[in-house]
Amino acid sequence: MTAATESPGPVPALDLSAQVVVDLAEESQAYHAEFAELFWRREQPQWSLKYLQGLVQPDGGKSVERLAWRQCAQHAAVHRRRGVG
């Protein structure tokens, strides 16, 4: 087995308090805000934040296509619950 194919082993469990999660969310939003002036189109900040949120999700792939699919599925589920569309 080469270094490129070796398994890194089990992923350690994270034991984060609710406050730590809130702090991390605030820090990631502040990090995202640092780039606000670089977005040219109105929808870019929204989608880039969704992309960052997708990167920290524990499940699934991290490709742009996979993250977009997950966001669309979540959006559709919200509308179904509200009886819209």
Secondary structure, DSSP 8 states (H G I E B T S, - for coil): --TTT------------HHHHHHHHHHHHHHHHTTGGG--STTHHHHHHHHHHHHT-SSS--SHHHHHHHHHHHHHHHHHHHT--
